[in-house]
Amino acid sequence: DINLLKSRIVSNENLEMVGDAIRIFRSNAEVDSYNRIVLASLNTEGAIANAYNFCVGDGLASIREKVLDNVKNLKTTETYGLPLKIDLKVGAKYMMTVNIDTEDGLVNGACGKLIMIDYGKLQKTNETVPCRLWIKFNEEKTGRKAKANFHNVMRNRNIDPSLTPIEPVTR
């Protein structure tokens, strides 16, 4: 296995050769750096999806504020795989990093291309934010159930039936 992986190593000078291949990095910081470069090179519609943190249940306001303040400093590994923000660009490839629906194939590692972003307004601030992503997954069967749940929306808006709707995740 190690020899096979080593045979796939490509130098920085020859990165163009690999085109759309999935890249493996040693650290999340290297992944984030590479992704920033790729996204910056795309001249397409883009948006930033920010996490909105909230506390559920009773408790002192001061404790709730402290908890919410501490969440901002957590690593993705400490937030059930949910990042504080996601840079979105139409045409970019994305890999899911959390399981949304295992039976539907919407799992950590599922890959696809962002085709369209739907926007909505936040109730509290009236800010326009991404509220649904439309992904063309590499595997046709990925998201069949999600597509069926949005069949009427897709038909009414003439959305390509091969696209899968992805909505915000709460943890």
C-alpha positions in Angstrom: 0.0 0.0 0.0 2.8 2.4 0.9 4.6 1.7 -2.4 1.4 2.3 -4.3 0.8 5.6 -2.6 4.4 6.7 -3.1 4.1 5.9 -6.8 1.3 8.5 -7.0 3.3 11.4 -5.5 3.4 14.3 -7.9 5.8 17.3 -7.5 4.5 20.8 -7.3 5.8 21.5 -10.8 3.7 18.7 -12.3 0.4 19.4 -10.5 -1.4 20.3 -13.7 -0.9 16.7 -14.9 -3.3 15.3 -12.3 -6.2 17.6 -13.2 -9.3 16.6 -11.2 -7.6 13.9 -9.1 -8.4 14.0 -5.4 -5.4 15.2 -3.4 -4.3 13.9 -0.1 -2.4 16.2 2.3 -0.7 15.6 5.6 -2.7 18.2 7.5 -5.9 20.2 7.5 -3.9 23.4 7.2 -2.4 22.1 3.9 -5.9 21.2 2.7 -7.2 24.6 3.6 -4.3 26.4 1.9 -4.8 24.4 -1.3 -8.5 25.0 -1.3 -8.1 28.8 -0.8 -5.8 28.9 -3.9 -8.3 26.8 -6.0 -11.3 28.8 -5.0 -9.5 32.1 -5.6 -8.8 31.0 -9.1 -12.5 30.5 -9.9 -14.3 33.5 -11.5 -17.8 32.2 -10.6 -20.6 33.1 -8.2 -19.5 32.7 -4.6 -20.6 33.1 -1.0 -19.5 32.3 2.5 -21.7 30.1 4.6 -21.0 31.0 8.3 -21.9 28.8 11.2 -24.6 30.2 13.5 -24.1 28.9 17.0 -26.9 28.9 19.6 -27.6 27.3 23.0 -30.7 25.3 23.7 -32.3 25.1 27.1 -32.5 27.1 30.2 -29.4 28.7 31.8 -27.9 31.9 32.9 -27.4 34.3 30.0 -23.8 34.9 31.1 -23.0 31.2 30.9 -24.7 30.9 27.6 -22.6 33.8 26.2 -19.4 32.3 27.6 -20.2 28.9 25.9 -21.0 30.6 22.6 -17.8 32.6 22.8 -15.8 29.5 23.4 -17.3 27.7 20.4 -15.6 30.2 18.1 -12.2 28.8 19.2 -13.0 25.2 18.7 -11.3 23.1 15.9 -13.5 21.4 13.4 -12.7 18.1 15.1 -14.4 19.4 18.2 -17.6 20.6 16.4 -18.7 17.3 15.0 -17.0 18.1 11.7 -18.8 21.4 11.2 -16.5 24.3 10.3 -17.1 27.9 11.4 -17.3 29.0 7.7 -17.3 27.4 4.3 -16.2 29.3 1.2 -18.6 28.4 -1.6 -17.9 28.8 -5.3 -20.1 27.5 -8.1 -18.1 25.1 -10.2 -15.8 24.0 -7.3 -15.5 20.5 -6.2 -16.4 19.7 -2.6 -16.1 16.7 -0.4 -18.6 16.1 2.4 -17.0 16.0 5.8 -20.0 14.9 7.9 -22.6 12.2 7.6 -26.0 13.8 6.8 -27.9 10.6 5.7 -25.9 7.4 5.5 -28.8 5.5 3.7 -28.9 8.1 1.0 -25.1 8.2 0.4 -24.8 11.7 1.9 -21.7 10.7 3.9 -18.3 11.9 4.8 -16.2 11.5 1.7 -18.9 11.9 -0.9 -17.6 14.2 -3.7 -19.3 16.4 -6.1 -19.4 19.8 -7.8 -21.3 22.8 -6.6 -23.7 23.8 -9.4 -26.1 26.3 -7.8 -26.6 28.2 -4.5 -30.1 29.2 -3.1 -30.3 32.1 -0.8 -32.6 33.1 2.0 -32.8 35.8 4.6 -32.0 35.4 8.3 -34.9 36.3 10.5 -32.9 38.1 13.2 -30.7 40.3 10.9 -32.5 40.1 7.5 -29.0 39.2 6.0 -29.1 37.2 2.8 -27.2 34.0 3.2 -26.8 30.6 1.4 -29.6 28.3 2.5 -29.3 25.4 0.1 -26.6 24.0 -2.2 -27.2 22.0 -5.3 -24.5 19.5 -5.8 -23.8 17.2 -8.8 -22.3 14.2 -7.0 -19.8 11.9 -8.7 -22.0 8.9 -7.8 -25.4 9.1 -9.5 -27.1 7.2 -6.6 -25.9 9.7 -4.0 -28.8 11.8 -2.7 -31.7 9.9 -4.4 -33.9 10.3 -1.3 -33.0 14.0 -1.0 -33.8 14.5 -4.7 -37.2 12.8 -4.2 -38.0 15.0 -1.3 -37.4 18.1 -3.5 -39.0 16.7 -6.6 -41.7 19.4 -6.8 -39.2 22.2 -6.1 -36.9 20.9 -8.8 -39.7 20.5 -11.3 -41.2 23.9 -10.6 -37.8 25.6 -10.9 -36.6 23.5 -13.8 -33.6 22.3 -11.8 -31.5 19.5 -13.4 -32.8 16.2 -11.8 -29.2 15.0 -11.4 -28.5 17.7 -8.7 -28.9 16.9 -5.0 -30.1 19.6 -2.6 -27.9 20.0 0.5 -29.4 22.0 3.4 -27.7 23.4 6.5 -26.7 20.8 9.2 -27.5 21.2 12.9 -25.4 19.5 15.5 
